[in-house]
Amino acid sequence: MNTHLLSVDSLSKDQVDHLLRVASRMEPIAARRKVTRVLEGAVLGNLFFEASTRTRVSFNAAFCRLGGSVCDTTGFTFSSMAKGESLYDTSRVMSGYCDAIVMRHPDQGSVAEFAEATNVPVINGGDGPGEHPSQALLDLYTIDKEFTRLGKHLGGAHLLLTGDLKHGRTVHSLIKLLSLYEPLRITLVSPPGLEMPSPLVDLVASRGHRVEQRESLDSDFRDLDVVYTTRIQKERFTDELSESFAGVSQDFRVDRAFLDNHCSATTIVMHPLPRDSRPGANDLNVDLNGDPRLAIFRQTDNGIPVRMAIFATLLKVEDLIEKEMRDVRWFVPAQFGADDRQL
């Protein structure tokens, strides 16, 4: 892997497979059965200039579980950028303080611009509607684990991507990552005006995958292996798009009725989170909570070993992990969530 992780475009299939193998070796640490200190003394700079809870804390936890420490900043208000500091200056200053940097920024391309000024590893934690490479890697890792559990294989699988496919950086990275593998069937369903960018559709199709675009979820998806739904990102809408979206119905919401009536008992449901759980939201419905097909919390748990693998690989300590492992000394629950199911 290169010095930075800015886009899945920089990853070959072999590099992705290596990262996922390293992530698998991180499982005992992520599950809090083992500890390691391979990054003891290392400092992570977590620069989040856009709202985040899950991704920011996940990166923090992953670095800490490798023995490192974290310096955190959130929002423009509490950064020197509010005083007019450039991305170049911020990057160079942070490089003198930190051994790795994760950055999230609302403007597409800003993280790449930031990375140009430093030789310290930079990870793109999300750049506007651009990309979210670590999310795509943990999504692929989740699909692989779920398929292994169900006795399925990625090759030939049918995946449905639905929701805001225009602004959803997670699906932008995921569809490019999936395109590296054996031919798949990918169905895209989104409200009018929120379709997947055509260059991405063309790229995936050019690599031998069957890509189909539909206008509704009212179809037979009995052969569907994964439904990956995303929140409607109204914060990225133009005024014109906001006005046109006002009349969209609940036809794009994934709920128990959709799964029971259109999908199968083994269809896996994923979401990058956060999901909009408010009444009337066009998002993944809370009536699926407790359903074994709902993989969203297993998905978030998988973010820890995958992000640990990214740090270990960029900082070149992946071969030291097992040598440094020892048992934990504190209480760890058998299941992290009160409603978690043993599958």
Secondary structure, DSSP 8 states (H G I E B T S, - for coil): --S-B--GGG--HHHHHHHHHHHHHTHHHHTTSEE--TTTT-EEEEEE-S--SHHHHHHHHHHHHTT-EEEEEESSTTSGGGGT--HHHHHHHHHTT-SEEEEEESSTTHHHHHHTT-SS-EEEEEETTS--HHHHHHHHHHHHHHHHHHT--STT-EEEEES-TTT-HHHHHHHHHHTTSS--EEEEE--TT----HHHHHHHHHTT-EEEEES-S-S--TT--EEEE----GGG--HHHHHHHTT--GGG---HHHHHHHS-TT-EEE--S----STT-SS--GGGTT-TTB-HHHHHHHHHHHHHHHHHHHTT-GGGHHHH-EE--S---SSSSTT----
